[in-house]
Amino acid sequence: MSKSFFDFDDDDFGMSISGNMAVDSEGNFMMRMSDNMAMDMDTGDIHFISGWSDDEDD
């Protein structure tokens, strides 16, 4: 099941597409680094996000 989160650095939303990959509202791919950090796959920048837990029950 996909989970959504808010990207504080870009002021947009993202949605997980797998356990460690996501896509934001602009179509940029992101890789999960921790529950509250993700890396933009195009630029390599680290973004602070609202939360992206790897728990299946969330």
C-alpha positions as CSV (number, residue, x, y, z in Angstrom):
1,M,0.0,0.0,0.0
2,S,1.4,3.4,-0.9
3,K,2.0,6.0,1.8
4,S,2.0,9.8,1.3
5,F,4.2,12.3,2.9
6,F,5.0,16.0,2.8
7,D,8.3,17.3,1.5
8,F,9.2,20.4,3.6
9,D,12.1,21.4,1.3
10,D,10.0,21.5,-1.9
11,D,6.6,22.3,-0.3
12,D,4.9,19.4,-2.1
13,F,3.6,15.9,-1.5
14,G,5.1,12.6,-2.4
15,M,3.8,9.0,-2.5
16,S,5.7,5.8,-1.9
17,I,5.8,3.4,-4.8
18,S,7.8,0.7,-3.0
19,G,9.4,0.2,0.4
20,N,12.2,2.7,-0.3
21,M,11.2,4.6,-3.5
22,A,8.7,7.4,-3.9
23,V,7.6,9.9,-6.5
24,D,6.7,13.5,-5.6
25,S,3.9,15.6,-7.1
26,E,6.3,17.0,-9.8
27,G,7.3,13.4,-10.9
28,N,10.8,13.4,-9.3
29,F,11.9,10.1,-7.8
30,M,13.1,10.0,-4.2
31,M,14.8,7.3,-2.2
32,R,14.0,6.8,1.5
33,M,17.0,7.4,3.8
34,S,15.1,7.3,7.1
35,D,11.6,7.9,8.5
36,N,12.0,11.7,8.0
37,M,14.6,12.0,5.3
38,A,14.7,11.2,1.6
39,M,17.2,11.8,-1.2
40,D,16.1,13.3,-4.5
41,M,17.4,10.9,-7.2
42,D,18.0,13.6,-9.8
43,T,20.1,16.0,-7.7
44,G,21.2,13.9,-4.7
45,D,19.8,16.5,-2.3
46,I,18.6,15.4,1.1
47,H,15.0,16.5,1.8
48,F,13.2,16.6,5.2
49,I,9.8,14.9,5.0
50,S,6.9,14.5,7.3
51,G,7.3,10.8,7.8
52,W,7.8,7.7,5.8
53,S,7.7,4.7,8.1
54,D,8.6,1.3,6.8
55,D,6.1,-0.4,9.1
56,E,3.5,-2.5,7.1
57,D,0.7,-1.5,9.6
58,D,0.9,2.2,9.0
